[in-house]
Amino acid sequence: MPARAYRAQRRPSRSEATRERIVGAVRELLEEGVFHESTVEEVADRADISRATLYQHFGSRLELVDAICDTFAVNPALLAIREVVELPDPEAALDGTVANSVRFWSSEDAVLRQLYGVVAIDPAAQDLVDRQRSDRHGELERLVRHLRKAARLRKGVGEGRALALLLVVTSYETFRELRQAGLAEREIVRTLQETARQGLLG
């Protein structure tokens, strides 16, 4: 049995269970839109633990938000992006990257809406958004290189321009604009896939 499968099935230790409760409390506060106003003590109260216990796991608000970023890293849509960017069929790689980007934003929208909304006043939120953007930038660079090597980029579209277009198409801000315009997730995926194909593929 693979190590990951074994870890997924074993019973979490008391320490791991406490950490999960703390992260769950942070998620709840974010979804309610009050995390940026909450103290570490209020997070501890929400997790039904003492302040001292919380500090055994997390030393600051920055570390609490960092733990949320770690949960993003195992989101199925984000994991899928790492796989699809180099699919043998470049168009499938492009479509899959766009589709899974939308699925990730949609699945984490309640949390991300709060974090993106307070980046100007909360250094912890800014750090998470910066890390997320850096990670997305790296995956999109891989996709652009794949499209170039497969000679699928339109004439006149260099790697820099291709990356810029993909950054716009797969951004959280673009997702939110289309969601607020009333588009369902499926419609957002289709719209952005068509935009990416028209702008990039020869």
Order of alpha helices (4+ residues) and beta strands (2+ residues): alpha-alpha-alpha-alpha-alpha-alpha-alpha-alpha-alpha-alpha-alpha-alpha
